[in-house]
């Protein structure tokens, strides 16, 4: 079973993260959290709270937008 990863914040660094996930055996990009960005075929949520509120299996979260957060959320 693959480790399902969500990426919070979609920007330039996300290209590196999604490329790394695509070639990492046993890992898959399961969701993104971003107010505006979309990645085809990947679940999209506008907020971290929205993602956590629904039944969507996420095993790991990559925080790519940490500099714009007022505090670091615990997931």
N, C-alpha and C positions, 0 to 999 in steps of 0.2 A: 504494500500500500504506500502510495507517495505521500510525502510531507507536503501539505497544502499551505502555501505562503500567501499572505496578503501584504501589499505594499501601500503604505500610507504616504501620500504626497507623490504626485507624478510630475517629474521635471527631467532635466538633463541626465541626472544620475540614474534615473529609472531605466534608461536604455541599457546601461551596464548591468543593472540588477536583473532585468528580464532576459538579457542575453545569457547571463550566468545561470539563471534558473532553467533556461531551455536546454542547456547542455549538461545539467547536473542530474545524474541518474537518481531517481527516487524523490525528486522534488518537482512541484508544479506551481505555476502562478494561479491562485484560486480566486483572488479578488484584488481590487484596488480601492483605495479611499482617497477621493479627491473631489473638490467642489465642481471642477470643470472638465477634467480629462476623462477620456474613455479609451479602453483598449478592446478591440473587437474580440468577442468570445470569452470575455472575462467579466465576472460579476463586478458591478460598480456600486459604490456607496458614497454618499456625499459627506458623511461624518463617521468617525470611529464608533460613536455610540449607535448609529444606525446599523453598522455591520454587526456589532456585538448583540444587538437586540433581536436579531432574527436567527433562525436555526440554519446556519451555514457553517460547515466544518472548516475551521482554520486552525492549523497547528502552530504556525509561526507568523510573526508580524515584523516586517522590515520598515523601520521608521526613516523615511527619506525626506521628511519635511519638518524635522525637529526644530529648525531655527525659527519657524513661524508659530510654534505652539507656545502658549503662555505657561504651560506646565507639561511635564512628561507624564503621559497617562500610563498607568500600570495595566497590562493586558494579561 
